[in-house]
Amino acid sequence: MLGQASIPLVGVVDATVIGRTGDAAALAGVALGATVIGLIFWSFGFLRMGMTGLTAQADGANDRQEVEALLLRALLIGFGIGLALLALQWPLGSLAFSLLAGGEDVTAEASQYVSARFFGAPAALCVFAINGWLLGLGRTRSALVLQIVMNIVNVIADLVLVWGYDMGAAGVGIGTALAEWTALAVGLVLAGRVAGGSFAAIIRRMPRSAIIDPAALKRLFAVNRDIMIRTLALLFMFTWYANAGARLGTVQLAANHVLLQFINMAAFVLDAFAFTAESRVGNAIGARSKATFLRAVRLAGEFSLAAALVLSAVFLIGGPAVIGFITTDPLVRAEAMRFMPFAALVPLIGMPSWLLDGIFIGATRGRALRNAGVLATLLYLALDLVMRPQENLGVWIAFSASYFFRAGALALYLPGLLRSLDCGDAAKMLDEGPHNNAQ
């Protein structure tokens, strides 16, 4: 939970450092730029999610060579994709800004932020892979160290570049990119230690045939393809939400971005239990243990609900003070305060969807994740269009309802997952799940 809570601090720091300059356009620019980067980078979030379930299953089956081979495969894929994103940053950024609403000043700030962030793309995607691998092995302390290092570097770089050198949104982007490269260096050291030596030792002892094993690659891409489609659908949902605020004006976009920091904090904290469910569910399937599976789901659910109640209460009580700290603009503060109750409810209404995500990712049920993500996104878009006359109130009603859509859509697949366990079919889930998901 501590490791997960530290992840959104990167976004909180970015928003606070730029927000306290009193420049609403710069804050809105960072908001729009962060949306663009989130849409592009997290399109490859399967490097984190797919890795957790597959690594946990390999660990549960005591296949140490496959555990290490998974890490090397994911790092090669992540670094390659990151280099491609860096090379294609101009067309990708231009396309994104042509689709997202924003005034001239806001788009100018956002463009500077996005350009800087692209230089961290290879490192960011490799860090996704390392995080997923560490979580799949249950090495949460190492994941916490990785996130703390990234946050410390990000805070220092932001303060120096924005407050020291007055670089605005560009400084925020450069600071985050520097933090991502530092995190990659630290992550490679941690991965080597977890494997019982060094990262170089992993490379030396790994047969090349194991890294490019056709069956393993087929399984990796089958699971990750469906997770990627699911991720793209949900990213489109969040991009639509950000664009909805941008359509209403700079103040609304900036205020919604401030409130999004609360939602990110809730999502990442509660994802700690979802990630634990991923690891334990994957390990249970790898070990072919129904009892372990059911225990993991029950405990993760109980702790998730308790944490959600605490978070909602903390947001309601401390929300106004946090909003006042993040931004000094009075109009942005007022708009954010108006919709703070919605943000405070998100931990409770979002908890079931995040937990179910963890269960299905750990079980590598990519098809269910894909179909549920697409269905939830379509329902959200339809509701948002209906609620447009209500302006920002409609934006928040539709966004809040999206969590019910996500949980409900995944719940449709839960009986099938449970039946496969009831029939003693855990071995089939492990051996054939990805092939079924690809159908």
N, C-alpha and C positions, 0 to 999 in steps of 0.2 A: 504493500500500500504506500509506503514511503517513497519507493522508487517511482511508482505511477504518479503520485501527487507531485513529484518534482518535474515531470515531463511538461505539463501545461505552464509551468513557471517561465519557460522560454517565451511563450506568447504573452503572459502577464507582464513580464519585464519589458518586452518590446512595446506593449501598449502603454505601460506606465511611463517609461522613459520619454517616449514621444508625446504622450498625453499631457504630461506636466509642463511641456513647453507652451501650452495654451493654444496651439495651432490645430484647430479642428480639421482643417484640410489635410494636414500631415497625418493626423491620427486616422482619418478616413482613408487616406492613401495606403497606410500600413494595413488597415483592415481589408481593403480591396486587394492589395498585393498578397497578403497572407492567404486570402481566398484562392487566388490564382495558383500560388505555390502549393497550397493544400490539395487543390484539384489535380495538379500535375504530379507532385511527389507521391501523394497517397494513392494515386492510381496503381502504384506498384507496392501497395501495402501488403500484398500477398507475401512479400519477402519477410515480413514479420509474422503474419498470421499463419500462412502455410507452414512456415518453419517450426512453429511451436508444436502443432499437432504431429507433424512427421517426426520431429526430433523426440518428442515424448514417446511415440510409439516405438521408435528404434531403441530408445533407452529401456522401455518396458520389456522389449524382446532381448535385451542384453547384447545388442549388436553394436559394439563400440566403433567398429570401422565405419559403419553406415552413419553413426552419429557425427563423426568427424567429416565424412565425405559430404554430408548435407551442408555443413558450414562452408566448406570450400566451394561447393556448387553455388550456393546462394551468394557468396561474396563475389564470385566471378560474374554471375548474372547481374547483381546489383551495381558493380563497378562499371560493367559494360553499358548498362542502361543509363547510368549517371553521366557517362561520357557522351552518349548520344543526346541526352537532354541538354547538356552544356553546348554541344555543337548546334542544336536546333533551337536555342533559346529565343532568337529573334522571331521566327515564324510562330512558335508556340505562344510567346507573349503577345504578339500582335493579334493572333486569333482569339486568345482569351479576352483581351480588352475590347475587341470588337463585339463580343457577346455580352459583356458585363456593362451595366450602366454606371456612369460616373462623370462628373464635370471635368473640365479641362485641367484645373488645378489638382484635383484628386487623382486623375489618371497619370499626371506627370510625376507626382510623388510615388504612386504605386509602381510605375515603370522603373524608377530608380531602385526601389526596394527589390523588385522581382529580378532585375539584372544582377544585383549583388548576390541574391540567394542562389541563382543558378550555378555559381562557382562552387557552391557546397553540395551540389547534386550527387556526385559520385560518393562522397563521404556519407551523406544523409541516407542513401539507399543501403549502403553497406552496414551502417549502424542499425537500420531496420532488421537486417539479417542477423546481426550479432545479438540484438535484443531478443528476437524470436528464438534463437538457439539457446540462449541462457535461460529463458523462461521455460522452454521445453524440458530442460534438464532440472528445473526447479531451483536454479542458482540465482535467486532473487537478490541476494546481497550484492553479487557482482553487478547485476543490472542496476541496482541502486547507486553503486559507485560510479558507473558509467554516466548515469543521468546527473548526478551531483557535479561531476567534473564539467559536463557540458553546460550546466546552468551557471556555474561559477565563471567560466570563460565568457559566456554570453553576457552576464551582468557587467563584468569589468569592461568588455569591449563596447557594449552599448553606452555605458556611462562616459567612457573616454571619447568615443567617436561622435556621440550626439551632444552631450553636455560640454565636452572638452573642445571638440573641433567643429561643432555646429553643423554636422553633416546630414541632419534630418533623417528622412526615411531611408536614404542610401546607407547611412551609418548603422541603422538598425539591421539592415540586410547583411552588410559586411560582417557585423558582429556575430550574427547567427551563423553565417557561413564558416567563420573562423572557429566557432564553438563546435560545429559539426566535424570539421577536420581533426580537431583535438580529440573529440570523442571517438573517432575512428581509431586513432593511434592508441588510445587507452583501451578501447574495446579489443583490439588484436592482442594486446598484452594479457588482458583478463581471460580471453578465450584460450590462450596458450596455457595459462595457469590452471584453468578448469580442466583442461585435457591432460594435465600432469606434466607439463614441461614448458615449451614455448610454442608460439605460432609457427615459427620456422621448423620446429620439430614435427608438427602436424603435417606440414607440406612434405618434408623429407620422407616420412614413413608411409605416406598415402600413395598406393599404386594409382597411376593415371587411369587405368582401366576401371577402378572403383569410382572415380569422379565422373567419368563419362559413361557409366553403365547404362545401356539403353533402357532396361526395365525401370531402373530408379529414376532416370530422367523422364520417362513417360509418366510415371506416377506423380512426380513433382509438378510437371506441367498440367496434368489432368486436374489435380487439386487446385493449383494456383490459377488456372484459367477461370474456373468458376468463381473463385474468391475474388479475382480481379474484376469480373463482371459485376459481382455484388458490390464491391468497393466503389466502382465507377458510378453505379446507380445511387449509392448513398452520398458520394461526393457531389453528384449532380444536385441532389436534394439540398445539401448545405450551401452549394453555390447559388442555387435558386433563392434560398433564404437570404443570403448576403445581397444578392442582386435586388431582391424585393425592398430591402432597406435603402439601397442606392437609388432606386427609382423615386423614393420619397424625398430624398435630399441628403445633404452632407451631415446634418445633425442626426437624422435617424440612422444613417449608416454607422456613424461613429458611436452612437449610443448602443446600438445592437451589438457592435463589436465589443464594447465594454462588457455587456451582459454575457456575451459568448465566452468570456474568460471564466465566468462562474460555471457555465455549462461544461466547458472543457475540463475544469477542475473536477466536477462531479463525475464526468465520463471516465477520466483517467483514474480517479481514486476507486470508483466502483469496478472499473476494468481490472483492478488488481485481483478481485475475486473471480472475475470472468477468466483471467489469464491462469489463475490457479486451477479453475475448472478445466481449462484447455489442457494444462499439463497433466492433471490427475485423470481426466477422462481418457486422454490419449494413452497414458501409462496403463490404465485399466484395460483398454482394448488391446494394447500390445501384450499385456499379461493374460488376456482373456478372462478377466475377473468381473462378473456382473456385480458382485457385492461391493467392490471398490468403486465401480461406476456410480452406483446409487448413493453410496456414502458421499462421494465427491459432490454430486449434484445437491444433496440435502444440505451439507455444511456450507457450500458456497452460497446457496440460496438464503440460508439463515443469516449469515454474516452480511450479505449484500443488503438485505432488508434493514438490518440494524444500522448499517453505515448510511444508507439512504435517508433514514429518519434523522440521524444526527446531522447530516449535511444540509438537509432542508431547513432544519432549525437554525443552524449556524448562518446560512445565507439570509434567512429572514431577519435575524438579529443584527448581523454584522454587515449586511449588504450595503446600507447607506454609507457607512464609513469607508468601505473599500471603494465604492464608486467615487467618493470625494477624493480619495487618494490617487486613483488612476488618472482622473482628468480634472483639470481646473476650469474647463469651459462651462459656464452656468447653464447654457441651453442643453448641452450634451448631458450634464448631470441630471437636469430635470427630466429629460426624456428617458434616461436610463432608470431613474427612480420610478417612473410611471409604470414600467413593465417589469420591475424587479420581482414581483410575486410570481410571474410566469417562470423566470429563471430559477426561483427557489423551489418550484414544484418539480422541476426536471429530474432531480435525483430519484424521486419516488416513481414518477411515471416512466422514466427511462431505464430503471434498474432491471425489469424483466427482459427487455430487449437486449441489454448488454450481457446479462447472464446466459441467455439462450444462445447468443453469438458464441460465447466461450464454449458451451457444451457442443455445439455443432462443429465449431472449428477443431476442437480436440478430437472429435469423432471423424474428422475429415469428410464431412457430408457436404461437399461443395455444391452439389446440385440444389439441395434445400436452401443453402445460404444464398445462392444466386437467384433462385425463383422468388424467395421471400423478399430479398432486397429490391428486386425490380417491381414486384407488386406493391410494396410499401411506398416506393417512390412515386409510382403512378397515382396511387390514392392521395398522397400528399399534394401532388401538383394539381389534381382536380379540386381538392378542397381549397388550396391557396387561390386558385382562379375564382372560385365562388366567393371567397371572403375579401377580394380586392377592394370592394367599396368601403370596407371598414378600415382601410389604410393600415397603419402599423399594428393596430389591434388584431386585424385579420391575419397579418403576417405571423403574429405570435400564437394565435389560436391554431392555425394550420401547422405551424412548426411543432407545437406541443402535441397535437394529435398524431404527428408522424411517428412518435414513439409507440403509441398504441398500435398503429399499423404494423410496425416492425415486429413487435412482440407477437401480435395476433397471427401474422403471416408465418413466422417460424413455428408457432404453437401447432399449426396445422400439420407439421411434419413430425412433431414429437411422438405421437402414438406409433408411427412406423419405426422410429428409432428404438422405442421401448419394446416393441414386438420382436425386433431382431435380437434383443437381449433375452427376452422371455423364451424364445425358441432355441436358446443356446447357440445363437448364430454369430457370436463375437468373432470367431475365426474368419467367417466369411466377410464380416465388416472390415476386418484388418486386411485381408488378402484381396478383396474385390471392390472395396468401397470406392476408390478413385475411378475404377473403370465404370462402375454404375453411375457415378457422378457425371461422367463425360457423355452419358447417353442423352 
